[in-house]
């Protein structure tokens, strides 16, 4: 055996240190071997910034037995000694100075409607959205949604003092810090949850832009590159029935939607049942139809309506009773043949836990601007999946909310697992609002659209959207 094969661990450490010094991107390097000679080599080329590089040190192994070869990949040094033995050493990652949050702004956007519309809880003549903008010392900006009305005060008065100067990459740590402050102020639910959601979403946007990764990539990657969507519309409008309502429904079919959702609970029950019957007749038997009461009923009334419309093949009945009425949900679920859905108005896993553990829902519908942002929506989706409950995100807002929901939906596993999952069966589907909205259509240069019932998941860094700040200023007037 040659003496060179018997080098001690101390010598190997010297080889690592000496070889590592030569791995400087795009610069000539030389390696001082254990025999004291300098052996020049070609440039060491950094293959990909942040992931590592590869370099040869010394002469070719084929003509010089004293060559040591160092390869660096993904933070691990691999050294091949002249005897052919391989040694590994994990190198310490080089950390850049943390990005710091320097400012938080909120905007209340408003856009008038040409024709007011309503649901069981009231009518509106304008669309409104609360937006948050988080700025950093490196010029990276993140956008979130949910900071409207009193939620804006929670952002500025409760959360902002704890966020300025912090590293936005620490999303989980900052989420917990924000939640703790809201919890201590007794506003962790309601508008406090919306404020938390807005800032958390903005932090994910910043993290993606800082790393060059989309939010879905930060979440671990995509299970699917496009999300099946259904049309949300068919609200109450003056003089809508039957012609305008049925024209709207058939328009969704012609546009390629696989399903649509209509409102109930805002008219006398017999009139709502007639609306549902006429809609089913207009769209035919192959298009999925869902109903949404927006918490309009008590359990016996919801059961009575559900039984009477069940002959029209209703896929699910959404929010039949008050959002917090766990026992009411269980009673409705036991009394009806269609799936029961809900959850858009619940905040954090703590409000969801009993509904999921008791299986009060067949379908959970967390809303990213209510539940606690992307961080908490991921938690709730994982809990629901473990209980065998489908997750179909609730979405009714600006492009910020749409983008955030698409990224989360891209990472939700089929429920139950399937080799060939089907939308509305195992695959998550997402609400795609079709009611008029100048905010949804005007806040970005390229609004989201569906093709054959699917919307593509954004691939750009962060949320993957570009906010038109001139439009933002106009909508905020």
C-alpha positions in Angstrom: 0.0 0.0 0.0 1.3 3.4 -0.9 2.0 5.8 2.0 -0.3 8.3 0.4 -3.3 6.0 1.2 -2.6 6.2 4.9 -3.2 9.9 5.4 -4.6 10.8 8.8 -7.9 12.5 9.4 -5.9 15.6 10.1 -4.4 15.5 6.6 -7.9 15.0 5.1 -9.0 18.1 7.0 -6.1 20.0 5.5 -7.1 18.7 2.0 -10.6 20.0 2.6 -9.5 23.4 3.8 -6.9 23.7 1.1 -9.1 22.6 -1.7 -12.0 24.7 -0.6 -9.9 27.9 -0.7 -9.4 27.3 -4.4 -13.1 27.1 -5.3 -13.7 30.8 -6.1 -16.1 31.4 -8.9 -14.6 32.2 -12.3 -11.1 32.8 -10.9 -7.9 30.8 -11.6 -7.1 28.5 -8.7 -4.3 26.3 -7.6 -4.1 23.5 -5.0 -1.1 23.0 -2.8 -1.0 19.2 -2.4 0.4 17.3 0.5 3.8 17.1 -1.2 4.2 20.8 -1.1 3.7 21.5 -4.8 1.4 24.1 -6.3 -0.7 22.6 -9.1 -2.6 25.2 -11.1 -5.9 24.3 -12.6 -8.6 25.9 -14.7 -11.2 28.3 -13.3 -13.7 27.0 -10.8 -17.2 27.6 -12.1 -20.1 28.4 -9.8 -22.9 26.3 -11.3 -25.8 27.9 -9.5 -25.8 30.7 -7.0 -26.8 29.5 -3.6 -26.7 25.8 -4.4 -23.0 25.1 -4.7 -20.3 24.7 -7.3 -18.0 22.0 -8.7 -14.2 22.2 -9.1 -11.3 19.9 -9.8 -8.1 20.5 -7.9 -4.8 19.1 -9.1 -3.7 17.2 -12.1 -5.8 14.6 -13.9 -6.2 11.4 -11.9 -5.2 9.4 -15.0 -1.7 10.8 -15.0 -1.0 11.9 -11.4 -1.8 9.7 -8.4 -1.4 12.7 -6.1 -4.6 14.4 -7.3 -7.3 15.3 -4.9 -10.7 16.1 -6.4 -13.2 18.4 -4.5 -16.9 18.6 -5.5 -19.3 21.0 -3.7 -23.0 20.5 -4.1 -25.9 21.7 -2.0 -23.7 22.6 0.9 -21.8 19.3 1.1 -18.1 18.9 0.2 -17.1 15.6 -1.5 -13.3 15.0 -1.6 -11.8 12.1 -3.5 -8.3 11.4 -2.2 -5.5 10.3 -4.5 -6.1 6.7 -3.2 -9.7 6.8 -4.5 -11.4 7.1 -1.2 -14.3 9.5 -0.8 -14.9 11.7 2.2 -17.8 14.0 2.8 -18.1 17.2 4.9 -21.1 19.4 5.3 -20.1 23.0 4.9 -21.8 25.8 6.9 -24.2 27.8 4.7 -23.3 31.4 4.1 -26.2 33.6 5.3 -26.9 36.9 3.9 -27.9 39.7 6.2 -31.7 39.5 6.9 -34.1 41.6 5.1 -35.9 44.0 7.4 -39.5 45.2 7.4 -39.5 49.0 7.2 -43.1 50.0 6.6 -46.7 48.7 6.6 -49.5 50.6 4.7 -53.2 49.8 4.4 -55.6 50.8 1.6 -59.4 50.7 1.5 -60.5 50.1 -2.1 -64.0 50.7 -3.4 -65.6 50.3 -6.8 -69.3 51.1 -7.5 -71.7 48.6 -9.1 -73.9 49.5 -12.1 -76.5 47.1 -10.7 -76.8 46.3 -7.0 -77.0 42.7 -6.0 -77.7 40.8 -2.8 -77.8 37.6 -0.8 -79.5 36.5 2.4 -77.6 39.0 4.6 -78.1 42.1 2.5 -77.5 44.0 -0.7 -74.5 46.0 -1.9 -74.1 48.8 -4.4 -70.2 48.8 -4.4 -67.4 46.3 -4.0 -64.9 47.0 -1.2 -61.5 45.4 -0.4 -58.9 46.1 2.3 -55.2 45.8 1.0 -52.0 45.8 3.0 -48.5 46.7 1.6 -45.4 45.6 3.5 -42.1 47.3 2.5 -38.5 46.2 3.2 -35.1 47.8 3.4 -34.1 46.0 0.1 -37.0 47.5 -1.9 -39.0 44.3 -2.0 -42.7 44.8 -1.4 -45.3 42.3 -0.4 -49.1 42.5 -0.9 -51.9 41.1 1.2 -55.7 41.3 1.5 -58.1 41.5 4.4 -57.1 44.7 6.1 -60.4 46.6 5.5 -62.4 48.7 8.0 -61.4 47.9 11.7 -58.9 45.3 10.5 -56.7 48.2 9.3 -56.6 49.6 12.8 -55.5 46.2 14.1 -52.7 46.2 11.5 -51.4 49.6 12.5 -52.1 49.6 16.3 -51.6 46.0 17.3 -49.3 44.3 14.9 -47.1 46.9 13.1 -45.1 47.8 16.3 -44.0 44.2 16.6 -43.1 43.9 12.9 -41.0 46.9 12.0 -37.4 45.9 11.9 -38.2 42.2 11.8 -37.1 39.7 9.1 -40.1 38.9 6.8 -38.5 35.5 5.9 -39.4 34.3 9.4 -43.0 33.8 8.5 -44.0 31.3 11.1 -42.3 33.2 13.9 -44.0 36.5 12.9 -47.3 34.8 12.5 -47.1 33.6 16.1 -46.0 37.0 17.3 -48.9 38.7 15.5 -51.4 36.1 16.8 -50.2 36.5 20.4 -50.6 40.3 20.3 -54.1 39.9 18.8 -55.0 37.2 21.3 -53.8 39.4 24.2 -55.9 42.3 22.8 -59.0 40.0 22.6 -59.3 40.5 18.8 -57.7 37.3 17.5 -61.0 36.4 15.8 -63.2 38.5 13.6 -61.5 41.5 12.1 -58.3 40.6 14.0 -58.1 37.4 12.0 -58.5 39.3 8.8 -55.7 41.7 9.7 -53.4 38.8 10.5 -54.3 37.2 7.2 -53.4 40.3 5.2 -50.0 40.7 6.7 -49.1 37.0 6.6 -50.0 36.9 2.8 -47.7 39.9 2.2 -44.9 38.2 4.0 -45.2 35.1 1.8 -45.1 37.4 -1.2 -41.9 39.0 0.0 -40.3 35.7 0.7 -41.0 34.5 -2.8 -39.7 37.6 -4.4 -36.6 37.5 -2.2 -35.8 33.9 -3.2 -37.1 34.0 -6.8 -39.7 31.3 -5.9 -43.4 31.2 -6.2 -45.5 30.8 -3.1 -46.5 27.3 -4.1 -42.8 26.4 -4.4 -42.2 27.9 -1.0 -45.0 25.6 0.2 -43.1 22.6 -1.0 -44.1 22.5 -4.7 -47.3 22.0 -6.8 -49.4 18.9 -7.0 -51.2 20.5 -9.9 -50.4 23.4 -12.2 -54.0 24.5 -12.7 -57.0 24.5 -10.3 -60.6 23.5 -11.3 -63.0 26.3 -10.6 -66.7 26.8 -10.5 -68.6 30.0 -11.2 -69.9 32.0 -8.3 -72.7 34.3 -9.4 -76.5 34.0 -9.6 -77.1 36.5 -6.8 -80.3 38.3 -6.3 -80.9 41.3 -8.6 -84.0 43.4 -9.3 -86.1 41.9 -12.0 -83.7 39.1 -12.6 -86.1 36.2 -12.7 -86.4 34.3 -14.9 -84.7 35.7 -18.0 -81.6 37.5 -16.7 -80.8 34.8 -14.1 -81.1 31.9 -16.6 -79.1 33.8 -19.2 -76.3 34.3 -16.7 -76.4 30.6 -15.8 -76.3 29.4 -19.5 -73.5 31.9 -20.1 -71.3 30.0 -17.5 -72.0 26.7 -19.2 -71.0 28.2 -22.6 -67.8 29.6 -21.0 -66.7 26.1 -20.0 -67.5 26.0 -16.3 -68.1 22.5 -14.9 -70.3 23.9 -12.1 -71.8 27.0 -10.5 -73.3 28.2 -7.2 -76.4 30.2 -6.5 -77.9 31.9 -3.5 -80.8 30.8 -1.3 -82.2 32.3 1.9 -82.8 35.8 0.6 -86.4 35.1 -0.6 -89.3 33.2 0.8 -88.5 29.5 0.7 -90.9 28.6 -2.1 -89.4 31.3 -4.4 -85.9 30.1 -3.7 -86.9 26.5 -4.5 -88.4 27.7 -7.8 -85.2 29.6 -8.7 -83.2 26.4 -8.1 -85.5 24.3 -10.1 -85.4 26.7 -13.1 -81.6 26.9 -12.9 -81.3 23.1 -13.1 -83.6 23.0 -16.0 -81.6 25.7 -17.8 -78.1 24.2 -17.3 -79.0 20.6 -17.8 -78.1 17.5 -15.8 -74.3 17.4 -16.5 -73.3 20.7 -14.9 -72.8 20.8 -11.1 -75.1 23.1 -9.1 -74.5 24.2 -5.5 -76.5 26.4 -3.2 -75.3 28.9 -0.6 -77.5 30.2 2.3 -74.9 32.5 3.9 -76.0 31.4 7.4 -79.7 32.2 6.7 -81.5 29.3 8.4 -81.8 27.4 11.7 -81.2 23.7 11.4 -84.9 22.6 10.9 -85.5 25.2 8.1 -82.2 24.3 6.4 -83.2 20.7 6.4 -86.7 21.5 5.0 -85.2 23.5 2.1 -82.5 21.0 1.5 -85.0 18.1 1.2 -87.2 20.0 -1.2 -84.3 21.0 -3.6 -82.5 17.6 -3.4 -84.4 16.3 -6.4 -82.5 18.9 -8.5 -79.1 17.1 -7.8 -77.5 19.7 -5.5 -73.8 18.9 -5.1 -73.4 20.8 -1.8 -75.3 23.1 0.5 -73.0 25.9 1.8 -73.3 27.7 5.1 -76.9 26.5 5.9 -76.7 27.7 9.5 -74.7 30.2 11.6 -71.0 29.7 11.1 -70.4 29.0 14.8 -73.4 26.6 15.2 -71.5 23.3 15.4 -74.6 21.3 16.6 -76.7 22.9 13.9 -74.3 21.8 11.2 -74.3 18.2 12.6 -78.1 18.2 12.6 -78.3 19.5 9.0 -75.6 17.0 7.8 -77.5 14.1 9.3 -80.8 15.2 7.8 -79.8 15.8 4.1 -78.5 13.7 1.2 -76.2 16.3 -0.3 -72.8 17.4 1.0 -72.6 20.1 3.6 -69.9 22.8 3.4 -68.7 25.7 5.5 -65.8 27.5 7.1 -65.3 30.7 5.2 -66.1 32.8 8.3 -63.9 30.8 10.8 -60.5 32.1 11.9 -57.5 29.9 12.6 -57.3 26.2 13.4 -58.7 26.9 16.8 -62.1 27.7 15.4 -61.9 24.9 12.9 -60.8 22.1 15.2 -64.2 21.0 16.6 -65.9 21.3 13.2 -63.3 19.0 11.7 -62.9 16.6 14.6 -66.7 16.2 14.7 -66.9 16.0 10.9 -69.5 18.7 10.8 -68.5 19.5 7.2 -68.2 17.2 4.2 -66.3 20.1 2.6 -64.3 22.7 4.4 -64.0 26.1 2.8 -61.3 28.1 4.5 -60.9 31.7 3.3 -57.3 32.9 3.0 -58.2 36.5 4.0 -60.1 35.3 7.1 -58.4 32.1 8.4 -55.0 33.6 9.1 -53.4 33.9 5.8 -51.4 31.4 3.8 -49.6 30.1 6.9 -52.8 29.1 8.7 -54.7 28.0 5.6 -52.0 25.4 5.1 -52.5 24.2 8.6 -56.3 24.0 8.4 -56.0 22.2 5.0 -53.7 19.6 6.5 -56.1 19.1 9.4 -59.1 18.6 7.2 -57.2 16.2 4.9 -56.3 14.1 7.9 -60.0 13.8 8.7 -60.9 12.9 5.2 -62.7 16.2 4.6 -62.3 17.9 1.2 -60.9 21.4 1.1 -62.4 23.8 -1.5 -61.1 27.3 -0.8 -63.6 30.1 -0.5 -62.6 33.1 -2.7 -64.4 36.4 -3.1 -62.0 39.3 -3.4 -59.1 40.9 -5.4 -56.4 39.3 -7.5 -54.3 39.1 -4.3 -56.7 36.7 -2.7 -57.2 34.8 -5.9 -53.4 34.3 -6.3 -52.9 33.3 -2.7 -55.7 30.8 -2.9 -54.4 29.3 -6.1 -51.0 28.7 -4.6 -52.5 26.9 -1.5 -54.9 24.9 -3.6 -51.9 23.7 -5.8 -50.4 22.1 -2.7 -53.5 20.4 -1.2 -53.4 16.6 -1.6 -56.3 14.8 -3.2 -58.8 13.7 -0.6 -58.9 10.7 -0.4 -55.7 9.8 -2.2 -56.2 8.7 -5.8 -54.1 7.7 -8.7 -56.4 9.6 -11.0 -58.1 12.2 -8.9 -61.2 14.0 -10.3 -62.3 17.6 -9.6 -65.3 17.9 -7.2 -64.6 14.3 -6.1 -61.0 14.0 -4.8 -59.4 17.1 -6.2 -59.9 20.5 -4.6 -61.9 23.0 -6.5 -62.0 26.7 -6.1 -64.6 29.4 -6.2 -64.2 31.8 -9.1 -66.2 35.0 -8.5 -68.0 36.2 -11.7 -70.0 39.0 -10.1 -69.0 42.5 -11.3 -65.9 44.0 -9.6 -63.8 46.9 -10.8 -61.2 45.9 -8.2 -60.8 42.4 -9.4 -60.5 43.4 -13.0 -58.5 46.7 -12.5 -55.9 46.1 -9.8 -53.6 44.1 -12.0 -52.7 44.4 -15.7 -53.7 40.8 -16.5 -56.7 39.7 -14.5 -57.2 36.0 -13.8 -59.4 34.1 -16.3 -60.5 30.5 -16.6 -60.0 28.2 -19.6 -62.3 25.2 -19.8 -63.1 25.4 -16.1 -59.5 25.8 -14.9 -57.3 28.6 -13.7 -53.5 28.4 -14.0 -51.4 28.7 -10.9 -49.1 31.7 -11.1 -45.4 30.8 -11.7 -43.7 34.2 -11.0 -41.9 35.0 -7.7 -44.1 35.4 -4.7 -47.8 35.6 -5.5 -46.8 36.0 -9.1 -48.9 39.1 -9.8 -48.0 42.7 -10.4 -50.1 45.3 -8.6 -50.9 48.4 -10.7 -50.2 51.1 -8.1 -51.9 53.8 -10.3 -55.0 51.7 -10.3 -54.5 51.2 -6.5 -54.4 54.9 -5.9 -57.5 55.5 -8.1 -59.5 52.7 -6.3 -58.4 54.1 -2.9 -59.8 57.6 -3.6 
